[in-house]
Amino acid sequence: MLRVLINNKPVQVAAGSTILQAVQLAGARVPTLCYNPRYKPHATCRLCLVTTNKSSKPLPSCITPVEQDMEVTTDSKELLEYRQRDLELLVGRHPNECMVCQVNGNCKLQDAVRDLNLEHAFEKTELTSDDDFKKKLDYETQDIRLGKNIRGGEEYRQDFTSPCISRDMRKCIECGLCVQACGSEGQNLNVIGFKGRGGRMLPVTVFDKPLKDTPCIDCGQCTNVCPVGALTEHFDWPKVLKELDSKRKQLIVQVAPATRVAISEEFGLPSGTVSTGKLITALRQSGFDLVFDTNFTADLTIMEEGSELLERLKTKENLPIMTSCCPGWINYVEKHQPQLIPLLSTAKSPQQMHGAITRKFYKDAFIVSIMPCTAKKGESIRPGMTGDVDAVLTTRELGQLFKSRKIAFTQLPDGKFDSPLGESTGAAMIFGATGGVLEAALRTALDLAGVEHPLVFEDLRGLGAIKESDTPVGKVCVVNGIGNVVKLFHDDPNWYKKYVMVEVMACKGGCLGGGGEPKSMDPDILLKRMKAIYSIDERSTLRKSHENPDVIALYKNTLGKPLSHESEYYLHTTYYPRGGLKEKLAVFLDKVDHRDGKRAARLFEPDGIWNTGNVILKRNDIEDFIAKLPPMKKHKLLDEFNVMDAMGNKLRFDIQLGPTGRIKFLHRIVS
């Protein structure tokens, strides 16, 4: 241990610690913008400068190691001037939109301006001048705006094409945290990287493409570390607020497990506080008519996924079975590793199962889900699942909604979930932690197989990168974070073939570390949330999904049994490589299933042909096809281009795309 003086206060710190860590240990504070405990510091913002007896000039505390008997000063007139000058330059490049910015009140730049008593800023630079903003224009039909950069070219400055993540690079302070989160220190996808050099650097997407056209998996880790409003989730809470105020429909909400151990952080409560009851009461006070628990369909997911595992073990086909709860992981498979598609469980995620079951019983309701995940927004509008969930809010968005409603969250009494879609087990709760889905599946699958097993699988718990366990049905594996999946495929493309089941969560820690969770500078935040999740499981009366009485009743009265025809219709889905013909077919059939003939027709080239045996040149004949569909029925994608229609007939489609990527020719054959 090393002895260090922080503002004349002695502290003992471990060798190798930085001055910033010593400052925090001493209870002092220095401002930072580019620092995050998850990633290697680079001292970009220079706001954390301190003076020491070991150097004649100020040093960035985030990268400078402590020395024995070092004396550190964190506040002085000289340091304040340095920090204010740096901040003036940053604010001079930042748009004056704080009052209407979605991160107003949760912005580190805003905090620094207040804390450092900044009184003025440099005039706007060429990057953010008012004249530059006036020249912004819409790009094609997409919600992208182009800006002229200081090099005279054009680059994407505002990008709202993704249903999950929004980019407004006018607000970027070039801290580089998004590049680290997406790169080798995080997700290993490198969708975001620096362009330019020196003061002209700016984080951009691959080839400056709109985000929706990149290999991005929508995990949202970049939004979780962005200190300003340059990268955020796609905000849907204002839309939900309008629905709550209009009361045109019955309003139903479902809540994910990871949200209830994190929402408290938005209101200043300690990390890992379980606030399920207060959350339910706050949702009711916000105007929701029914508050359901996503854990109910987490139990349902286990019933389907566990049964699917046992079925595959019998046939010895498509092993290992890979979990399908995480939309970020599904996006990764479809975009990066499409050869894995046959191995994915066809069970929908708990969010989409809940939406489908809720929609069955409440057809005209407005259904909202509260999730820790930005990718859930994109999942809710996937072809074949569109319309089951009307809006998805992240945990951070829910905090904003509660604050806009002036809800005193910490003072609320505890409420209870509504029945029947509110009952759940401890097995469902641990879905929120990495390894939880696999552990829950094993509890049920091994019970159904009549095999003795422990209730808790310690080998699958914790924050380890790769976790394995030998079970009575074979070897299983948990991969914690997409970054580790990428490493596995780099080292051995066939790494997964030795297992019978593999769980992957895109974000480290699982859902509790999702891109939509509250931002935190606590290096132990994932462990604290995980401890809270497992504590709920331990206190649960029922800890196995197949013991949930409401799930048993749903199968008895509605679904029959796992993997039945009814279960397949409501609880299962299909996958396809992105950018291919099958995706085009899936989008077309989704428009057809939702009786949206005009949008289905717009998927065709201007001279495109819809063919059902006889050539039909007028695309409005699709309307006739749609009109013949029975109500509440959908097509189901099978292998290749085979489809099961709403009447149970097997169809074969042939597709040809035109030069713009839209459908040139679509031929339907009834077998």
Secondary structure, 3 states (H helix, E strand, C coil): CEEEEECCEEEEECCCCEHHHHHHHCCCCCCCCCCCCCCCCCCCCCCCEEEECCCCCCEECCCCECCCCEEEECCCHHHHHHHHHHHHHHHHCCCCCHHHCCCCCCCHHHHHHHHCCCCCCCCCCCCCCHHHHHCCEEECCEEEEEEECCCCCEEEEEECCCCCEEEEHHHCCCCCHHHHHHCCCCCCCCCEEEECCHHHCEEEEHHHCCHHHCCCCCCCHHHHHCCCCCEEECCCHHHHHHHHHHCCCCEEEEECHHHHHCHHHHHCCCCCCCCHHHHHHHHHHHCCCEEEECHHHHHHHHHHHHHHHHHHHHHCCCCCEECCCCHHHHHHHHHHCHHHHHHECCECCHHHHHHHHHHHHCCCCEEEEEECCCHHHHHCCCCCCCCCCCEEEEHHHHHHHHHHCCCCHHHCCCCCCCCCCCCCCHHHHHHHCCCHHHHHHHHHHHHHCCCCCCCCCHHHCCCCCEEEEEECCEEEEEEECHHHHHHHHHHCCCHHHHCCEEEEECCCCHHHHCCCCCCCCCCCHHHHHHHHHHHHHHHCCCCCHHHCHHHHHHHHHHHCCCCCHHHHHHHECCCCCCCCHHHHHHHHHHHHHCCCHHHHHCCEEEEEEEECCCEECCCCHHHHHHHCCCCCCCCEECCCCEEECCCCCEEEEEEEECCCCCEEEEEEEEC
